[in-house]
Amino acid sequence: MFRLRPALGALAAGAALFVVPAHAAAAAGPASEAPTSAPRVLGACAELTDQGPGWAALRNDCGVEISASVQLSSGANPKCVAIPANGTGTVHWKGHGTAEYAYDCLT
């Protein structure tokens, strides 16, 4: 049986990240096969690291440049920003809401 945590308990944990970064390189083949020239990335790369009124700091946990944003508690989604490989970026917005989690934008 699964138990759901109360919503307030999850909010009390602070800026909890609901999308957990999970990335891996493509599976290696037999030694006789040549490796692929570019690794494939599986899962999310963007991670919410900090926030304040109207901004959120994101970290890119992958070795490729990504575009990312956050989901706000108000239901809005600020514009996506480019984040360099293994770098950081900041998303800005006007209005109400706090960042609930970061996500990779599809381009």
Secondary structure, DSSP 8 states (H G I E B T S, - for coil): ------HHHHHHT-S--SS-----------TTS---SS----S--EEEEEEETTEEEEEE-SSS-EEEEEEETTS-----EEE-TT-EEEEE--SS--EEEEEE---
